[in-house]
Amino acid sequence: MATSNVKEIGKGNTEVKPAHNTWEVMKPFMHFGLKATGVIASALITIVKNIPKPGKHKQPEYKNDKVIKI
């Protein structure tokens, strides 16, 4: 019988190989960071655009050029 060639389930190679490619490891975090930065930037731009200008709410000055006939 060939008992020396029998493999048991769960008795495989348990060593964890370290990832040598840093970009492959950090890629999801970079994508998340860039998208989050874009969302924050667009929110800030929207907020700044909606801030009223200082002279926008002034009352218009009326001219007293009316002619009153008696």
C-alpha positions as CSV (number, residue, x, y, z in Angstrom):
1,M,0.0,0.0,0.0
2,A,1.0,3.6,-0.6
3,T,0.5,5.0,2.9
4,S,3.4,7.5,2.6
5,N,1.6,9.4,-0.2
6,V,-1.7,10.0,1.7
7,K,-2.5,13.6,2.4
8,E,-4.7,14.6,5.3
9,I,-7.2,17.5,5.0
10,G,-6.1,20.5,7.0
11,K,-2.5,19.4,7.3
12,G,-1.2,21.6,4.5
13,N,1.4,24.3,4.5
14,T,0.5,26.7,7.4
15,E,3.2,29.2,6.7
16,V,2.0,32.7,5.7
17,K,4.0,34.2,2.9
18,P,4.7,38.0,3.4
19,A,3.5,40.2,0.6
20,H,6.5,41.6,-1.2
21,N,4.6,44.1,-3.3
22,T,3.7,47.1,-1.2
23,W,1.4,48.6,-3.8
24,E,-0.8,45.5,-3.9
25,V,-1.2,45.6,-0.2
26,M,-1.9,49.4,0.1
27,K,-4.0,49.8,-3.1
28,P,-7.4,49.5,-1.4
29,F,-6.4,51.9,1.3
30,M,-5.1,54.4,-1.3
31,H,-8.3,54.2,-3.3
32,F,-10.4,54.7,-0.2
33,G,-8.3,57.7,0.9
34,L,-8.4,59.4,-2.5
35,K,-12.2,58.9,-2.8
36,A,-12.8,60.2,0.7
37,T,-10.6,63.2,0.1
38,G,-12.6,63.9,-3.1
39,V,-15.9,63.7,-1.1
40,I,-14.6,66.1,1.6
41,A,-13.3,68.5,-1.0
42,S,-16.5,68.6,-3.0
43,A,-18.5,69.2,0.3
44,L,-16.2,72.1,1.3
45,I,-16.5,73.6,-2.2
46,T,-20.3,73.4,-2.0
47,I,-20.3,75.0,1.5
48,V,-18.0,77.8,0.4
49,K,-20.1,78.5,-2.7
50,N,-23.3,78.8,-0.6
51,I,-21.9,81.3,1.9
52,P,-23.6,84.7,1.1
53,K,-21.4,87.5,0.0
54,P,-21.0,90.5,2.4
55,G,-22.7,93.1,0.2
56,K,-25.4,90.8,-1.1
57,H,-28.1,91.5,1.6
58,K,-27.8,95.3,1.6
59,Q,-31.0,97.3,1.0
60,P,-30.9,99.2,-2.3
61,E,-30.7,102.9,-1.9
62,Y,-33.8,104.6,-3.2
63,K,-33.4,107.8,-5.3
64,N,-35.5,110.8,-4.3
65,D,-36.0,112.0,-7.8
66,K,-39.8,111.8,-7.6
67,V,-41.7,114.8,-8.7
68,I,-44.7,115.6,-6.6
69,K,-47.4,117.7,-8.3
70,I,-49.8,119.7,-6.2
